[in-house]
């Protein structure tokens, strides 16, 4: 800590740099969470992805939340102590993975439709000889 003229303390440069690194990491974690949430919810808005979602394991929110809480409390050796929690968590992540995959497909198709245009042909060019 450095004592300023006003009598207040302020963080040393090394601590300030560490705080920036921590806040950036926290930003990445939050951003990943919200991006995943968007990808998981996109298939609900697209009627064409119903076939792929029908093949996915069922997603039961109540059991998923209970499994996540139990996993947080008993994160070490969870599969040894509570195989049911591990199995439910595995099914939940499988279902969420399929939903995220469908969401990514929908987002890709949306962006492709918006930005590809009518003539989606590949246009190439060449250099002309200047003799």
C-alpha positions as CSV (number, residue, x, y, z in Angstrom):
1,X,0.0,0.0,0.0
2,X,1.1,3.5,-0.7
3,X,0.1,6.4,1.5
4,X,-1.0,9.4,-0.6
5,X,-0.7,13.1,0.5
6,X,-4.4,13.1,1.5
7,X,-3.7,10.4,4.1
8,X,-5.7,7.8,2.2
9,X,-4.1,4.6,1.0
10,X,-4.2,3.3,-2.5
11,X,-3.3,0.0,-4.1
12,X,0.3,-0.6,-5.3
13,X,0.7,-1.0,-9.1
14,X,1.2,-4.7,-8.8
15,X,-2.1,-5.2,-6.9
16,X,-3.9,-3.0,-9.3
17,X,-2.7,-5.1,-12.2
18,X,-3.8,-8.2,-10.4
19,X,-7.3,-6.7,-10.0
20,X,-7.5,-6.0,-13.7
21,X,-6.6,-9.5,-14.5
22,X,-9.2,-10.9,-12.0
23,X,-11.9,-8.6,-13.4
24,X,-11.1,-9.6,-16.9
25,X,-11.3,-13.3,-16.0
26,X,-14.7,-12.6,-14.2
27,X,-15.9,-10.8,-17.4
28,X,-14.9,-13.9,-19.5
29,X,-16.8,-16.2,-17.1
30,X,-19.9,-14.0,-17.1
31,X,-19.7,-13.6,-20.9
32,X,-19.4,-17.4,-21.4
33,X,-22.4,-18.0,-19.1
34,X,-24.7,-15.5,-20.9
35,X,-23.5,-16.6,-24.4
36,X,-24.3,-20.2,-23.4
37,X,-27.7,-19.2,-22.1
38,X,-28.5,-17.5,-25.5
39,X,-27.4,-20.6,-27.4
40,X,-29.5,-22.8,-25.2
41,X,-32.6,-20.7,-25.6
42,X,-32.4,-20.2,-29.4
43,X,-33.8,-23.6,-30.3
44,X,-37.0,-22.8,-28.6
45,X,-37.5,-20.0,-31.1
46,X,-36.9,-22.1,-34.2
47,X,-39.5,-24.6,-35.3
48,X,-37.1,-26.5,-37.5
49,X,-34.9,-27.7,-34.7
50,X,-37.7,-29.7,-33.0
51,X,-36.6,-33.0,-34.6
52,X,-33.1,-32.7,-33.2
53,X,-34.4,-31.7,-29.8
54,X,-36.8,-34.7,-29.7
55,X,-33.8,-37.0,-29.9
56,X,-32.1,-35.1,-26.9
57,X,-32.5,-36.3,-23.4
58,X,-35.2,-34.5,-21.5
59,X,-34.3,-31.4,-19.6
60,X,-36.0,-31.1,-16.3
61,X,-35.1,-27.8,-14.6
62,X,-36.0,-28.8,-11.0
63,X,-33.8,-31.9,-11.1
64,X,-31.0,-30.0,-12.9
65,X,-30.9,-27.3,-10.2
66,X,-31.0,-29.8,-7.4
67,X,-28.2,-31.7,-9.1
68,X,-26.1,-28.5,-9.5
69,X,-26.5,-27.6,-5.9
70,X,-25.6,-31.1,-4.7
71,X,-22.6,-31.1,-7.0
72,X,-21.4,-27.7,-5.7
73,X,-21.7,-29.0,-2.1
74,X,-19.9,-32.3,-2.8
75,X,-17.7,-31.5,-5.8
76,X,-14.9,-33.8,-4.7
77,X,-15.5,-37.5,-5.4
78,X,-19.0,-36.8,-6.4
79,X,-19.3,-39.8,-8.7
80,X,-18.1,-42.1,-6.0
81,X,-20.4,-40.8,-3.2
82,X,-23.5,-39.9,-5.3
83,X,-23.7,-41.7,-8.6
84,X,-27.3,-40.5,-9.2
85,X,-26.2,-36.9,-9.0
86,X,-23.4,-37.6,-11.4
87,X,-25.7,-39.3,-13.8
88,X,-28.3,-36.6,-13.7
89,X,-25.6,-33.9,-14.2
90,X,-24.3,-35.8,-17.1
91,X,-27.7,-36.0,-18.7
92,X,-28.3,-32.3,-18.1
93,X,-25.0,-31.3,-19.7
94,X,-25.7,-33.6,-22.6
95,X,-29.1,-32.0,-23.1
96,X,-27.7,-28.5,-22.7
97,X,-24.9,-29.3,-25.2
98,X,-27.4,-30.4,-27.8
99,X,-29.5,-27.3,-27.3
100,X,-26.4,-25.1,-27.5
101,X,-25.4,-26.9,-30.7
102,X,-28.8,-26.2,-32.2
103,X,-28.7,-22.6,-31.0
104,X,-25.3,-22.2,-32.7
105,X,-26.7,-23.7,-35.9
106,X,-29.7,-21.3,-35.8
107,X,-27.4,-18.3,-35.2
108,X,-25.1,-19.4,-38.1
109,X,-28.1,-19.8,-40.4
110,X,-29.5,-16.4,-39.4
111,X,-26.2,-14.6,-39.9
112,X,-25.6,-16.5,-43.2
113,X,-29.1,-15.5,-44.5
114,X,-28.5,-11.8,-43.4
115,X,-25.0,-11.3,-44.8
116,X,-24.6,-13.8,-47.6
117,X,-26.9,-12.0,-50.1
118,X,-28.6,-13.5,-53.1
119,X,-25.4,-14.2,-55.1
120,X,-23.4,-16.3,-52.7
121,X,-20.9,-17.3,-55.4
122,X,-17.2,-17.0,-54.8
123,X,-15.7,-14.2,-56.7
124,X,-12.0,-14.3,-57.5
125,X,-9.7,-11.8,-59.1
126,X,-6.4,-11.8,-60.9
127,X,-3.6,-9.3,-61.6
128,X,-3.3,-7.9,-65.1
129,X,0.0,-7.7,-66.9
130,X,1.1,-4.1,-67.3
131,X,3.4,-4.5,-70.4
